[in-house]
Amino acid sequence: MKRAILSLLLLAPSALAVTWSTDDQQQVLELHGKIEQNLGVLGYQSGYKAESLGGDTMASLGLSGAGRLNADVILIGEMSWDLFNNSRYGDQIYADEAWLGVRIKDNFELTAGRSDSTFNQLRDKTDVFNLFGGNAYVYLVDSTLDDHIKLTWASNGWDVRAGYAFNDANKQSDHDGTRAQYGGSVGYQAQNGLGAVVAYENKREADPNSDVSNMAVGLSYSTPGGFYAAVTRGRTDFQRNWQVFSLKENRVYSMRRVDYWESVVSYSREKMAFGVGYSRQSMRENAHLHWVDEYIFAAEYYLMPKAKIYAEFMLNKMDDQDNLYGVGLQYYF
C-alpha cells in the first residue's frame, strides 16, 4: 500500500480515512484501507500460458500513528497488511509495512522496520496502473525491505532518500540469498510540472563476488489539465554470471547485465482517466535477449471520490506468451 504518513498533527479528519486524536490534537491514529475485486485473465501459468478466467479478492488495511514529542519532533509509525482471498496468490495475510520513526521539523524523517525501498521513488513514475505494469523491474528491484533503516529529506520540491537493509534470514549461518542491501534516490518536482529522479541500489549476496547493482533515471511531466507522461531507463549489473532459461529457444543463457525501461502517457478529466504504457527488459551481456516486451491499455472511472471501476488490457509482444486482460472495482477508506 502506497501512502504518505501524516505530515502535520493539527489536521481535520481525513475524508479517506477514520481518524482518532486526543483532545489537544497532539496524538493522532488513522485507520485506512482498500478493498479490491478483480475479474479476468490476470496472470500466467507455467510456460507463460494465460490462466483461466477468474477473480481475485484483495484488501489492504493500515494504521498510521503520530505523536508530538516537542515543537520540532514528531514520533511516527505505520503498520499495514495485504489480505488475499481466493486469488492466484492463495489465501494469505501479508505484512506490507511495519516501521517506527521520527519526523524532525516537518521535512526530515528517520525510520526503522519494514518499509518501502528508496528505489520506489523512481518506480512510482511509471508503475501507475491498477492491474498490470511495473514488469520492467520484475525480479530486479524489491518494493519493500525488511530491517530497513531509511532517511528521508523533503523540501521545496526536493525528495532525497537513503536506506540500508539488513536481511532477516541473515540470522542463519547457511543463508544463501541477499545478506543486505543499500540504496538511495534523489528526486525533484518543479512547479511547471517537470519532475526527475535518479536512483541506485546495491545488493550484497551471500556468495562471494555476487553483488547485484541497479541504477536508473526517470523523467515526468504533468499539467493542471490532466495530462501526464513519464519514462524511466535503467540497468542491472551482476558481478557474477546469472543463469536465465529461454522458453522460446529451450536453452540457458549466462548474463551479466540487464537493461530496462518503462513509459506511460495518461489523460484524466473529471471522473475519467485513460492511459497507455510500455515495458521492456532486455539482456545485454553476454547475449542479447528480450523477455519483457508489453503494452498496457487502461481506463478507469470514479463512481465517487472513494470508489472506482477500471479495465485494462496487456498486449504481450513476446513469442509464445499470451495477452492478459481484466476489470475491477476498488473502494478506499
Sequence and secondary structure as in RCSB ss.txt:
>XXXX:A:sequence
MKRAILSLLLLAPSALAVTWSTDDQQQVLELHGKIEQNLGVLGYQSGYKAESLGGDTMASLGLSGAGRLNADVIL
IGEMSWDLFNNSRYGDQIYADEAWLGVRIKDNFELTAGRSDSTFNQLRDKTDVFNLFGGNAYVYLVDSTLDDHIK
LTWASNGWDVRAGYAFNDANKQSDHDGTRAQYGGSVGYQAQNGLGAVVAYENKREADPNSDVSNMAVGLSYSTPG
GFYAAVTRGRTDFQRNWQVFSLKENRVYSMRRVDYWESVVSYSREKMAFGVGYSRQSMRENAHLHWVDEYIFAAE
YYLMPKAKIYAEFMLNKMDDQDNLYGVGLQYYF
>XXXX:A:secstr
      S SS    TTSEEEE TTS EEEEEEEEEEEEEEE SB GGG B  SEEEEEEEEEEEEEEE SSSEEE
EEEEEEEEEESSTT SEEEEEEEEEEEEETTTEEEEEEEEE TTHHHHTTT   SSS  GGGTTT  SEEEEEEE
EEEEETTEEEEEEEEE GGGGSTT  SEEEEEEEEEEEE TTSEEEEEEEEEEEESSTT  EEEEEEEEEEE TT
SEEEEEEEEEEEEEEEEEEEETTTTEEEEEEEEEEEEEEEEEEETTEEEEEEEEEEEEEESS EEEEEEEEEEEE
EEEETTEEEEEEEEEE STT   EEEEEEEEE 
